[in-house]
Amino acid sequence: MRAQTAQPLRVFWIDVEGGGATLIVTPAGESVLVDAGNPGTRDSGRIVKTVKELAHLERIDTLVVTHYHGDHFGGVADVAAAVPIGTLYENGIDTAPETERAQATIPAYKNAKIGKRIVAHPGNVIPLKQAPGAAPLRLTIVSARQTFGANAGKPNAANCAGATQKPVDTSDNANSIAMVLAQGPFRMFLGGDTTWNVEEKLVCPNDRVGPVDVMQSVHHGLDLSNNPVLVHTLQPHVVVFNNGVRKGFESNAVATISGTKSVEAVYQMHRSLREGAQNNAAERIANEEEQCKGEGIAMTVAPDGKSYEVSVPSTGHKHSYKTRTQP
């Protein structure tokens, strides 16, 4: 009997109009959804369609809610009503700022049908099945609630020199859960909406993350985030902006990323209609028109983690990249 070929790691960036919804499907067939977009049927419908029609799954094994802003947690109840969700990792709403606790959508979130809820802590490794024939898979929480766990990291003086501060962010963005997904040598950073000063603490004076191949733009590419010390420390090869038509993809964040020597390719969920926006080539933009169809961006990572392909189905674009980082 011929042995089955190991399946790739798959990642789907789902268009939730400038919110957060990233679906990870492991070589063993498990699923992790990072954030669930806005409340209502539009975003939940796109998420469920991706789960069922693109990933060919009937459930979401793990959901991570990075923080309590409506474009990230608002769709949880709607998604949970349409597809079973196993385990939810969260910060715990009772510790969120008062403004976030008072949102009208919180009761629906609390009452959403979820198998189990776990408060995330830095250093947690989300349990995932390993697939025969595939490189070791690991999803690690590197920060949550502005804390960073026991990993002291390595001195990072070169990148941290000249770091600047911004006014303290008192919103729940600063509490965002940030994670690193690794498949063998391949590494990807998902930072939620972590803001400037917390980004610096994550990599300065010591680097607790290390270089990555792929980076999801932090905070949709807002200038409140994407601190140069973080981007230059991560040294990403590919950056995916989960931006909206007029949300995210702001000039300073774009300049930081495009000016980082390691970056070879940038992808956008939407063509930005902000005045002066330096948009990428059309083939790397999932949605060109303001009244869009909710097209997404996808990635497959080879089972050995040594290469990956990013595709934009709406334009037919596909490009393969070699993994450059090491575990």
C-alpha positions as CSV (number, residue, x, y, z in Angstrom):
1,M,0.0,0.0,0.0
2,R,1.5,3.3,-1.0
3,A,2.1,5.8,1.8
4,Q,0.0,9.0,1.6
5,T,1.9,12.2,0.7
6,A,1.9,14.7,3.6
7,Q,-0.5,17.6,3.0
8,P,0.7,21.3,3.0
9,L,0.0,23.8,5.7
10,R,-2.7,26.2,4.4
11,V,-3.5,29.8,5.4
12,F,-6.5,31.7,4.1
13,W,-6.7,35.5,4.7
14,I,-10.5,36.2,4.6
15,D,-11.8,39.5,3.5
16,V,-13.8,41.0,6.4
17,E,-13.4,44.6,5.1
18,G,-10.5,45.7,7.2
19,G,-11.1,43.5,10.2
20,G,-9.3,40.3,11.2
21,A,-10.0,36.7,10.1
22,T,-7.2,34.3,9.2
23,L,-7.9,30.6,8.8
24,I,-5.0,28.2,9.3
25,V,-5.5,24.5,8.2
26,T,-2.8,22.1,9.4
27,P,-1.3,19.2,7.5
28,A,-3.3,16.9,9.9
29,G,-6.5,18.6,8.9
30,E,-7.1,20.7,12.0
31,S,-8.2,24.3,11.8
32,V,-7.3,27.4,13.7
33,L,-9.3,30.6,13.0
34,V,-7.6,33.8,14.2
35,D,-10.3,36.4,14.8
36,A,-13.8,36.4,13.4
37,G,-14.5,39.7,11.8
38,N,-17.4,42.0,12.4
39,P,-20.9,41.0,13.7
40,G,-23.5,40.2,11.1
41,T,-23.9,37.8,8.2
42,R,-21.4,39.4,5.8
43,D,-18.2,38.5,7.6
44,S,-19.5,35.3,9.2
45,G,-20.8,34.1,5.8
46,R,-17.4,34.7,4.2
47,I,-15.6,32.8,7.1
48,V,-18.0,29.9,7.0
49,K,-17.7,29.7,3.1
50,T,-13.9,29.6,3.5
51,V,-14.1,26.8,6.1
52,K,-16.6,24.7,4.2
53,E,-16.0,25.4,0.5
54,L,-12.3,26.2,0.3
55,A,-10.8,24.3,3.2
56,H,-13.5,21.5,3.0
57,L,-14.0,21.3,6.7
58,E,-17.1,21.0,8.9
59,R,-15.8,22.6,12.1
60,I,-13.3,25.1,13.5
61,D,-11.1,23.2,16.0
62,T,-9.5,26.3,17.6
63,L,-10.5,30.0,17.6
64,V,-8.1,32.7,18.8
65,V,-9.6,36.1,19.6
66,T,-6.7,38.5,19.7
67,H,-8.6,41.3,21.5
68,Y,-12.0,42.8,22.1
69,H,-12.6,45.1,19.2
70,G,-15.7,44.5,17.1
71,D,-13.8,43.8,13.9
72,H,-12.0,40.9,15.5
73,F,-14.4,39.4,18.0
74,G,-17.7,40.7,16.7
75,G,-18.4,37.8,14.4
76,V,-17.8,35.0,16.9
77,A,-21.4,34.4,17.8
78,D,-22.5,34.4,14.2
79,V,-19.7,32.0,13.2
80,A,-20.4,29.7,16.2
81,A,-24.1,29.5,15.1
82,A,-23.1,28.3,11.7
83,V,-20.2,25.9,12.4
84,P,-19.0,24.1,15.5
85,I,-16.1,25.7,17.4
86,G,-14.0,23.5,19.7
87,T,-11.7,25.7,21.9
88,L,-11.5,29.5,22.2
89,Y,-8.3,31.2,23.3
90,E,-8.9,34.7,24.6
91,N,-7.6,37.4,26.9
92,G,-10.7,37.2,29.2
93,I,-13.3,40.0,28.8
94,D,-13.3,40.8,32.5
95,T,-9.8,42.1,32.3
96,A,-10.4,44.3,29.2
97,P,-10.7,48.1,29.4
98,E,-14.1,49.4,30.6
99,T,-15.0,50.7,27.1
100,E,-14.6,47.2,25.6
101,R,-16.5,45.5,28.4
102,A,-19.5,47.9,27.8
103,Q,-19.9,47.0,24.1
104,A,-23.4,45.9,23.1
105,T,-22.0,42.8,21.3
106,I,-20.3,41.4,24.5
107,P,-23.4,39.4,25.7
108,A,-23.6,37.5,22.4
109,Y,-19.9,36.8,22.5
110,K,-20.1,35.5,26.1
111,N,-23.1,33.3,25.2
112,A,-21.7,32.0,21.9
113,K,-21.7,28.2,21.7
114,I,-18.0,27.3,22.2
115,G,-16.8,23.9,23.4
116,K,-14.2,25.3,25.8
117,R,-12.7,28.7,26.7
118,I,-9.1,29.2,27.7
119,V,-7.4,32.4,28.9
120,A,-4.2,32.7,26.8
121,H,-0.8,33.3,28.4
122,P,2.5,34.1,26.7
123,G,4.5,31.0,26.1
124,N,1.4,28.8,25.6
125,V,1.8,26.4,22.7
126,I,-1.7,25.7,21.2
127,P,-2.0,21.9,20.9
128,L,-2.0,20.8,17.3
129,K,-1.8,17.2,15.9
130,Q,1.4,16.4,14.0
131,A,1.1,14.9,10.6
132,P,3.2,11.9,9.5
133,G,5.7,13.0,6.9
134,A,5.4,16.7,7.7
135,A,7.9,18.9,9.6
136,P,7.0,19.7,13.2
137,L,4.2,22.2,13.5
138,R,4.0,24.8,16.3
139,L,1.7,27.7,17.1
140,T,3.1,29.8,20.0
141,I,1.6,32.7,21.8
142,V,4.4,35.2,22.2
143,S,2.5,38.0,23.9
144,A,-0.8,38.7,25.5
145,R,-2.1,41.6,27.7
146,Q,1.2,43.4,27.3
147,T,3.2,40.5,28.9
148,F,5.8,38.3,27.2
149,G,6.4,35.2,29.2
150,A,9.7,33.6,30.3
151,N,11.5,33.7,27.0
152,A,14.2,36.3,27.5
153,G,15.2,36.3,23.8
154,K,18.5,37.5,22.4
155,P,20.1,41.0,22.7
156,N,18.8,43.2,19.9
157,A,20.8,46.5,20.2
158,A,21.3,47.0,16.5
159,N,17.6,47.2,15.7
160,C,16.5,48.9,18.9
161,A,18.9,51.8,18.6
162,G,16.9,55.0,18.1
163,A,13.5,53.5,19.0
164,T,10.8,56.1,19.7
165,Q,7.8,56.0,21.9
166,K,4.2,57.0,21.1
167,P,1.5,58.0,23.6
168,V,0.4,55.1,25.8
169,D,-2.5,53.2,24.2
170,T,-5.2,52.5,26.7
171,S,-7.4,50.6,24.3
172,D,-7.6,46.8,24.1
173,N,-5.4,46.9,21.0
174,A,-2.3,47.1,23.2
175,N,-3.5,43.8,24.9
176,S,-3.6,41.9,21.6
177,I,-2.5,38.3,21.5
178,A,0.5,37.9,19.1
179,M,1.6,34.5,17.8
180,V,4.2,32.7,15.7
181,L,3.2,29.9,13.5
182,A,6.1,27.5,12.5
183,Q,6.2,24.5,10.1
184,G,9.8,23.2,10.3
185,P,12.0,26.2,9.2
186,F,9.0,28.2,8.0
187,R,7.8,31.0,10.4
188,M,4.9,33.5,10.3
189,F,4.1,36.3,12.7
190,L,0.5,37.3,13.5
191,G,0.4,40.3,15.8
192,G,-3.3,41.1,16.0
193,D,-3.7,44.9,16.6
194,T,-0.7,45.2,18.9
195,T,0.4,48.8,19.1
196,W,3.7,50.7,18.8
197,N,5.0,50.7,22.4
198,V,4.1,47.1,23.0
199,E,5.7,46.0,19.7
200,E,8.9,47.6,20.9
201,K,8.8,45.7,24.2
202,L,8.3,42.5,22.3
203,V,11.7,42.8,20.6
204,C,13.6,45.3,22.7
205,P,16.1,45.3,24.4
206,N,15.9,41.5,23.6
207,D,14.3,39.9,20.6
208,R,11.7,37.4,21.8
209,V,10.4,36.5,18.3
210,G,13.2,36.0,15.8
211,P,13.1,36.4,12.0
212,V,10.1,35.2,10.1
213,D,9.3,34.4,6.5
214,V,5.8,35.9,6.4
215,M,4.2,38.7,8.4
216,Q,0.6,39.7,8.6
217,S,0.6,43.4,8.8
218,V,0.0,44.5,12.4
219,H,-3.3,46.4,13.0
220,H,-4.2,46.2,9.3
221,G,-1.2,48.4,8.5
222,L,-2.1,51.4,10.6
223,D,0.7,53.9,11.6
224,L,-0.3,53.3,15.3
225,S,1.5,50.0,14.8
226,N,4.2,48.4,12.6
227,N,7.0,49.9,14.7
228,P,10.2,49.9,12.6
229,V,12.0,48.1,15.4
230,L,9.6,45.2,15.2
231,V,9.5,45.0,11.4
232,H,13.3,45.3,11.1
233,T,13.8,42.6,13.7
234,L,11.3,40.2,12.1
235,Q,12.9,40.7,8.7
236,P,9.9,39.3,6.9
237,H,10.2,38.1,3.3
238,V,6.4,38.5,2.5
239,V,3.9,40.9,4.1
240,V,0.2,40.5,3.8
241,F,-2.0,43.6,4.6
242,N,-5.5,42.7,5.8
243,N,-6.5,46.2,5.1
244,G,-9.8,47.8,4.1
245,V,-10.6,50.2,1.3
246,R,-10.0,53.2,3.6
247,K,-8.7,51.4,6.7
248,G,-5.0,50.5,7.3
249,F,-2.3,50.5,4.7
250,E,-1.3,53.9,6.0
251,S,1.7,55.7,4.6
252,N,4.3,55.4,7.5
253,A,3.5,51.7,8.0
254,V,3.8,51.0,4.2
255,A,7.0,53.0,4.1
256,T,8.5,51.0,7.0
257,I,7.6,47.7,5.4
258,S,8.6,48.6,1.8
259,G,11.8,50.1,3.1
260,T,12.8,46.9,4.9
261,K,15.5,45.2,2.9
262,S,14.3,41.7,3.6
263,V,10.8,42.3,2.1
264,E,10.4,40.9,-1.4
265,A,6.7,41.0,-1.8
266,V,3.7,42.8,-0.4
267,Y,0.0,41.7,-0.8
268,Q,-3.1,43.7,-0.1
269,M,-6.6,42.6,0.7
270,H,-8.0,45.8,-0.8
271,R,-6.7,48.5,-3.1
272,S,-6.5,51.4,-0.8
273,L,-8.4,54.5,-1.7
274,R,-6.6,56.7,0.8
275,E,-5.2,59.8,-0.9
276,G,-1.6,59.2,-2.0
277,A,-1.7,55.4,-1.2
278,Q,1.2,53.6,-2.8
279,N,-0.7,50.5,-3.9
280,N,1.0,47.4,-5.2
281,A,0.7,45.8,-8.6
282,A,-3.0,44.8,-9.2
283,E,-2.1,41.1,-9.4
284,R,-1.2,41.2,-5.7
285,I,-4.4,42.9,-4.6
286,A,-7.4,40.6,-3.8
287,N,-10.1,43.3,-4.2
288,E,-9.7,46.1,-6.7
289,E,-13.2,47.7,-6.5
290,E,-14.7,49.4,-3.5
291,Q,-17.9,47.4,-3.9
292,C,-16.1,44.1,-3.9
293,K,-17.0,40.4,-3.8
294,G,-14.9,39.7,-0.7
295,E,-12.0,37.9,-2.4
296,G,-9.2,36.5,-0.2
297,I,-5.5,35.7,-0.3
298,A,-4.2,32.2,0.3
299,M,-0.9,30.5,1.1
300,T,0.4,26.9,1.1
301,V,3.5,25.9,2.9
302,A,5.3,22.7,1.8
303,P,5.1,19.9,4.3
304,D,8.9,20.2,5.0
305,G,8.5,23.9,5.6
306,K,11.2,24.8,3.0
307,S,9.1,26.6,0.5
308,Y,5.7,28.3,0.3
309,E,3.3,29.7,-2.3
310,V,1.2,32.8,-2.0
311,S,-1.8,33.2,-4.3
312,V,-4.5,35.7,-5.1
313,P,-7.3,33.7,-6.7
314,S,-9.2,36.7,-8.0
315,T,-6.3,37.8,-10.2
316,G,-4.7,34.4,-10.9
317,H,-1.5,35.4,-9.3
318,K,0.7,32.7,-7.8
319,H,4.3,33.0,-6.6
320,S,6.6,30.5,-4.8
321,Y,9.2,31.5,-2.2
322,K,12.0,29.7,-0.5
323,T,12.0,29.6,3.3
324,R,15.0,31.7,4.5
325,T,14.7,31.4,8.3
326,Q,15.9,28.6,10.5
327,P,14.2,27.1,13.6
